[in-house]
Amino acid sequence: MTIEQANAYFASLPEGFAPARQLQEALSAKAGRVDYLGVAGTAGKTTAAALTAAVLRAAGLVTGSYHAGCEPLSARIRVNGEPVAPELLAQAAETLSARETLPRAAAELAAAARCFGEAGCALAVVELPAAGLAEALPKMPVCAVTSIGPDGISASLERSAALAAGVMRKGSICVTAPEQPKAVVSELVVPDPVDITFLEAEKFASRVDYGGYTVPLAFLGRHAAGSAAIAVELALALCKKGYDISDEAILEGLAAVENRSSIRVLSQRPLVVLDACRTPQQAIALLRVLNMAKVRHLSAVIGLAEEEGAEAFFSALESGLTAETQKKDRTTMPGRSETPFDKVVLVPPAGTDAAMTERLLEKARYHFDAELCGSLAEAVNLARANSRRGLLICGGEAIALEAADLLAEK
């Protein structure tokens, strides 16, 4: 099997749930020698995982990482920061394709674990879109639950926290984000939000001081500072488990990570911002950063892939408030908030149902001056023509990555 065939195999798998036993049976003996660090939560998983993996690499540990995103799987499984060797992933795909079919998320995690075992990883940082998958991983001395917030669909905060708590297990140390809902864990380390300090945030820079670890970050916003705090506490927790991670490695790792997923400024003049945000919680974090920087008169290109949760997303991007807060605050009215956006342009993903696209546009117009475009390139041109300050592109990882490629060509 070639690497292209392996990527196609994993992309073709169905969504769904796999019992822990079925996933465990798909792991190799070498995969069982790796210590896994599972990262669950509704926002901040990618940032916290990337920062933590960089710290481990700076400490000289052979480190694997798995990102649950939309790129081909060969780009999302990494060993020491580099894409996994094609032959390792192809071999994993061949083995798994000959077994009972796993749902996509479980199959990807099984493939990643096999690759980490074959590559001789000491530790592997894995994002868990479904925290229940953590039960199948052999050893997890440390885990993390990132920020829990509204998903814009149906799960309450309590339900989201309970689902994320599936990453926790007896005997492990769990690090969670500041100001989290309470959850029962074997041992809990909570970064104190009082210890997180911003410098130069109004200039689209982030320099964070957490517990004496002062470092510049490629990530913007208070939520990113929380992710940095999680990474620091995870490193310290691993030290308690016997790993040797120096203060110098922590600082070096935090400073080294390139931002490819969170709020990303491509240029200052004109201002061009990319963000993979697609949930209300992430939209609130984005709006907080833009307001902190006193940005106004942007045009926004939004590429949401699903209708479910769209109303909550648009509402949060306008007001910066959760649906629950808006219900309590009668002074907030849709379409009346002062926002950074003069114009919003929607871009439906290829193959999107026309009726759904019209419903998305109707929801957006309830909050913004919005219209529809057929392609990202067309939307970017329209947004730029209607912007006095710059451009924001958001709505998911797929559109953020497509926009990065498009803008790099210009």
Number of C-alpha atoms within 10 A of each C-alpha: 13 14 19 13 13 23 18 14 18 21 15 11 16 13 11 10 14 18 13 15 10 14 20 17 11 23 23 18 12 16 25 17 17 24 22 27 29 26 29 32 26 21 24 24 23 24 26 29 28 27 25 30 32 26 30 30 21 22 21 12 19 19 28 33 29 28 23 18 16 13 14 15 26 20 15 19 26 23 24 20 16 12 15 22 15 15 14 19 26 22 18 25 25 16 14 20 15 8 10 9 14 23 17 19 21 27 23 25 25 26 29 30 31 25 28 32 24 17 19 16 23 16 24 29 25 27 25 26 18 18 20 19 22 27 18 20 22 17 18 24 20 26 26 29 28 28 23 26 22 23 21 20 15 11 13 14 16 15 12 18 23 18 17 25 21 18 28 30 19 11 12 21 24 29 26 29 26 22 13 16 15 10 14 9 18 12 14 16 18 15 24 14 15 9 12 20 16 17 12 11 17 17 11 18 18 22 19 27 18 23 15 10 16 15 18 16 21 20 26 25 23 20 23 21 26 26 28 31 31 30 28 25 24 25 25 18 21 19 13 13 13 8 14 16 20 16 16 12 19 25 18 18 23 28 20 17 19 15 17 19 19 24 27 22 18 14 11 12 8 13 15 20 22 26 24 25 25 24 25 28 24 27 26 21 22 25 21 18 19 20 14 14 15 11 17 17 16 25 28 29 29 27 23 26 19 15 13 14 17 23 21 22 29 25 26 25 26 24 23 24 21 20 18 9 11 17 11 9 11 8 9 14 13 14 16 13 15 10 20 20 21 19 20 27 25 25 26 25 17 9 6 12 10 10 9 13 20 14 14 22 21 15 19 24 16 15 22 24 14 19 18 19 15 12 14 22 15 13 22 23 10 19 23 20 11 18 18 15 19 23 24 24 29 25 26 21 22 17 24 26 18 13 19 16 11 13 12 9 7 5
